[in-house]
Amino acid sequence: MKNIVIIFILLLQYAIANDNYYYKNNKKVLLSPYNSTLRSNIDIDYYQNDAGIVLGVRDRLIVKIKDSKNLAQLLSEFNLTIQKTLSKELYLLKVPNKNLTIDIANRLSQQEYIEYAHPDFTKRRMSR
């Protein structure tokens, strides 16, 4: 019974986690799923923003916190790990599941101790 409840919670979290926007300069930027036919990029989900730019989303976030004493709380609350420290209060963080990347970035953007948070976007390479 306990396993069924855990599975149900994970499925519910996945169903809710399909945000179609992210925050840039405290403004929502809409995203639409973009079907990429590139096989080499299975680990990247592609989206197109309202300006028509195709962006790839992996399992990484760029987060700037207002005070580094909140870092431990941030990591434990959202089950994140530090992949790289970019500067004193700017971090590249790894999300446990790439399907939650946009959702977690949006939830972090709403926290008072976060200056900004967004996915570590990858631009799609265009062949010449």
DARAVEN-V796187 format. One record per pair of residues at least 4 apart in sequence whose ideal C-beta (glycine too) atoms are under 6 Angstrom apart, sorted by the first residue. I is the first residue (numbers start at 1). J is the second residue. D is the distance in whole Angstrom. If there is no record, write none. Layout:
# DARAVEN-V796187
i={I:I}
j={J:J}
d={D:D}
This chain:
# DARAVEN-V796187
i={17:17:19:19:19:20:21:21:21:22:22:22:22:23:24:29:30:31:31:32:34:34:34:34:36:44:44:45:46:46:47:48:49:54:55:56:57:57:58:59:59:59:59:60:60:60:61:61:61:61:62:62:62:63:63:63:64:64:64:64:65:65:65:65:66:66:68:70:70:73:75:78:79:80:81:82:83:83:84:85:86:86:95:95:95:100:101:102:105:105:105:108:108:109}
j={100:103:102:103:106:31:28:30:31:29:102:105:118:109:29:49:50:47:49:48:46:47:48:54:46:56:58:57:54:56:55:54:53:124:121:122:101:119:98:94:95:98:101:92:94:120:93:105:117:119:92:118:120:91:93:117:89:90:115:116:70:89:113:114:113:115:89:74:113:77:80:104:96:93:94:91:92:94:92:91:90:92:100:101:104:104:119:119:117:118:119:114:117:117}
d={5:4:5:5:5:5:5:5:6:6:6:6:5:4:5:5:5:4:6:5:4:6:4:5:4:4:6:5:6:5:5:5:5:4:4:4:5:5:6:6:5:4:6:6:6:4:5:5:6:6:6:6:5:5:6:4:6:5:4:5:6:5:6:6:5:5:5:6:4:6:5:6:5:4:5:6:5:5:4:6:4:6:6:5:6:5:5:6:5:5:5:5:4:5}
